[in-house]
Amino acid sequence: MTRVSGEVRDSYISLSAEFAFEARQLMIQYRITPLTHEKIAVFDGLMRFAEDGNLKWDPFMAYVSFEPEDTVAIKRIIPPLPELKDVEFRHVPLAHVVQAQVHQGEIHLSVPIEEYNPYYPPYTESIYSEAIARHVALILGYKVVNEKVRLIKAHGLPDLYQVWGVEPLYQIRLEVAAPEPGIPVRYRIDEPYERV
């Protein structure tokens, strides 16, 4: 196992993360520290469809995009609406709300890492190509909570909220070099497909 750490900050938060690279898994543990007295809603409560067809919180998932030429982007954001297809609803992750405390999260991805966009879930006819990523980027989306933002407690889920009034949105990006020889990635080449 090889571990790589990094830290970045913007006007509102500090993001530090440890990337643990194994032959069959990438595990990311991150910490968000607010740099303001305001509440911060971090959109890291991602949901996926369970076998029963209902949306279920998955505490270890992330959206994934392969960015040219050699970066795999691991994202917990509000994904943009697709341009190439109509959708029934917008995927808006639940949010953890932090204020004056450190928030921690964890992501587990199997290697090779596969691209994932919730608007284009994998199916049996999905076609993939393979590449080696030399860099890994962790991208988190968040919102500064103000009087125009409404927080609604998510039923039955610990410390997660629905956030209404999500503009403006912010993203913070932490990028690290993957250990040699890089990390295998499977990216979608079937059409139509849009990256997150």
C-alpha positions as CSV (number, residue, x, y, z in Angstrom):
1,M,0.0,0.0,0.0
2,T,1.2,3.5,-0.9
3,R,-0.1,6.6,0.9
4,V,-0.1,10.1,-0.5
5,S,-1.4,13.2,1.4
6,G,-2.3,16.7,0.3
7,E,-4.0,19.8,1.5
8,V,-5.6,22.8,-0.1
9,R,-7.7,25.8,1.0
10,D,-9.9,28.4,-0.4
11,S,-11.8,31.4,1.2
12,Y,-14.2,29.1,3.2
13,I,-12.7,25.7,3.9
14,S,-9.5,23.7,4.2
15,L,-9.5,20.3,2.6
16,S,-6.9,17.7,3.6
17,A,-6.9,14.1,2.3
18,E,-4.9,10.9,2.4
19,F,-5.0,8.7,-0.7
20,A,-4.3,5.0,0.0
21,F,-3.3,3.2,-3.2
22,E,-3.6,-0.6,-3.2
23,A,-3.6,-3.1,-6.1
24,R,-7.4,-3.5,-6.0
25,Q,-8.6,-0.5,-4.2
26,L,-8.2,3.3,-3.8
27,M,-9.3,4.6,-0.4
28,I,-9.6,8.3,0.2
29,Q,-10.0,9.7,3.7
30,Y,-10.6,13.5,3.8
31,R,-11.1,16.2,6.4
32,I,-12.9,19.5,5.9
33,T,-12.2,22.4,8.3
34,P,-14.3,25.5,8.0
35,L,-12.3,28.8,7.8
36,T,-15.4,30.9,8.4
37,H,-18.0,31.2,11.2
38,E,-20.8,30.5,8.7
39,K,-22.3,27.1,8.2
40,I,-21.0,25.1,5.3
41,A,-23.2,22.4,3.5
42,V,-20.9,19.8,2.0
43,F,-22.6,17.8,-0.8
44,D,-21.0,14.4,0.1
45,G,-24.1,12.4,0.9
46,L,-24.3,10.6,-2.5
47,M,-27.2,8.3,-3.3
48,R,-27.5,5.3,-5.6
49,F,-30.4,3.1,-6.7
50,A,-30.6,-0.1,-4.6
51,E,-31.8,-3.4,-6.0
52,D,-35.3,-2.6,-4.9
53,G,-35.3,0.5,-7.1
54,N,-35.2,3.0,-4.2
55,L,-32.4,5.6,-3.7
56,K,-30.1,4.7,-0.9
57,W,-27.3,6.6,0.8
58,D,-23.9,5.1,0.0
59,P,-21.3,6.6,2.4
60,F,-18.3,5.4,0.3
61,M,-19.3,6.2,-3.3
62,A,-18.2,9.0,-5.6
63,Y,-18.8,10.2,-9.1
64,V,-15.8,9.6,-11.4
65,S,-14.5,11.2,-14.6
66,F,-11.3,10.6,-16.6
67,E,-9.9,14.0,-17.5
68,P,-7.5,14.2,-20.5
69,E,-4.7,13.4,-20.5
70,D,-4.0,11.5,-17.3
71,T,-6.1,12.5,-14.4
72,V,-8.9,10.6,-12.7
73,A,-11.3,13.0,-10.9
74,I,-13.1,11.6,-7.9
75,K,-16.1,13.9,-7.3
76,R,-18.7,14.5,-4.6
77,I,-20.6,17.4,-6.2
78,I,-24.0,18.2,-7.6
79,P,-23.5,16.8,-11.1
80,P,-24.4,19.0,-14.0
81,L,-27.6,18.1,-15.9
82,P,-26.9,16.2,-19.1
83,E,-27.2,18.0,-22.4
84,L,-27.7,14.9,-24.5
85,K,-30.8,13.5,-22.8
86,D,-33.9,14.5,-20.8
87,V,-34.0,13.4,-17.2
88,E,-36.9,13.0,-14.8
89,F,-35.2,14.6,-11.8
90,R,-31.9,16.2,-10.8
91,H,-29.4,14.3,-8.7
92,V,-28.6,16.5,-5.7
93,P,-26.6,14.8,-3.0
94,L,-27.6,15.2,0.6
95,A,-25.3,17.4,2.6
96,H,-23.4,17.3,5.9
97,V,-23.6,20.7,7.6
98,V,-20.4,21.8,9.4
99,Q,-19.8,24.8,11.5
100,A,-16.7,25.3,13.7
101,Q,-16.0,21.5,13.6
102,V,-14.0,19.2,11.4
103,H,-16.0,17.0,9.0
104,Q,-14.5,13.7,7.8
105,G,-15.5,11.5,4.9
106,E,-14.3,8.4,3.2
107,I,-14.4,7.1,-0.4
108,H,-13.7,3.5,-1.5
109,L,-13.2,2.7,-5.2
110,S,-12.3,-0.6,-6.8
111,V,-9.3,-0.6,-9.2
112,P,-9.4,-0.3,-12.1
113,I,-11.5,2.8,-11.3
114,E,-14.6,3.1,-13.5
115,E,-16.1,6.3,-14.7
116,Y,-19.5,6.9,-13.1
117,N,-22.1,9.5,-13.9
118,P,-25.5,9.0,-12.2
119,Y,-27.3,10.2,-15.3
120,Y,-25.6,7.5,-17.4
121,P,-25.4,4.5,-15.1
122,P,-23.5,1.5,-16.3
123,Y,-25.5,-1.1,-18.2
124,T,-24.6,-4.4,-19.9
125,E,-23.9,-2.7,-23.3
126,S,-21.6,0.0,-21.8
127,I,-18.3,0.1,-23.6
128,Y,-15.1,1.0,-21.9
129,S,-11.5,1.8,-22.9
130,E,-8.6,1.7,-20.5
131,A,-5.9,4.2,-19.5
132,I,-3.4,4.9,-16.8
133,A,-4.0,7.9,-14.6
134,R,-0.9,9.7,-13.3
135,H,-2.9,12.1,-11.1
136,V,-5.9,11.8,-8.8
137,A,-8.1,14.7,-8.1
138,L,-10.6,14.9,-5.2
139,I,-13.3,17.5,-5.9
140,L,-15.9,18.4,-3.3
141,G,-18.9,20.6,-3.8
142,Y,-20.3,22.9,-1.1
143,K,-22.5,25.8,-0.3
144,V,-22.2,28.6,2.3
145,V,-25.5,28.5,4.2
146,N,-27.2,31.9,4.5
147,E,-30.7,33.1,5.1
148,K,-31.8,32.1,1.6
149,V,-30.9,28.5,2.1
150,R,-33.3,26.0,3.7
151,L,-32.0,22.9,5.4
152,I,-34.3,19.9,5.8
153,K,-33.2,16.9,7.9
154,A,-33.0,13.7,5.8
155,H,-35.4,11.1,7.3
156,G,-33.6,8.2,9.0
157,L,-30.0,9.3,8.0
158,P,-27.4,10.6,10.5
159,D,-26.5,14.2,10.1
160,L,-27.6,14.6,6.5
161,Y,-29.7,17.3,5.1
162,Q,-31.6,18.3,1.9
163,V,-30.5,21.7,0.8
164,W,-32.8,24.1,-1.0
165,G,-31.6,27.2,-2.6
166,V,-28.2,25.9,-3.7
167,E,-26.8,28.9,-5.7
168,P,-24.0,29.9,-5.7
169,L,-22.1,26.6,-5.4
170,Y,-18.4,26.2,-4.8
171,Q,-16.0,23.4,-5.5
172,I,-12.6,22.7,-4.0
173,R,-10.1,20.5,-5.8
174,L,-7.1,18.6,-4.3
175,E,-4.9,16.9,-6.8
176,V,-2.0,14.5,-6.1
177,A,0.4,12.4,-8.2
178,A,-0.5,8.7,-8.3
179,P,2.4,6.4,-7.3
180,E,4.2,4.8,-10.3
181,P,3.2,3.2,-12.5
182,G,-0.1,5.1,-12.2
183,I,-3.6,3.8,-11.5
184,P,-5.7,1.9,-14.0
185,V,-8.9,3.6,-15.2
186,R,-11.8,2.4,-17.3
187,Y,-13.6,5.2,-19.1
188,R,-16.8,5.1,-21.1
189,I,-16.7,5.4,-24.9
190,D,-20.3,4.4,-25.7
191,E,-22.6,7.1,-26.9
192,P,-24.4,9.1,-25.7
193,Y,-22.3,9.6,-22.6
194,E,-21.3,12.8,-20.7
195,R,-18.7,13.1,-18.0
196,V,-19.5,14.5,-14.6
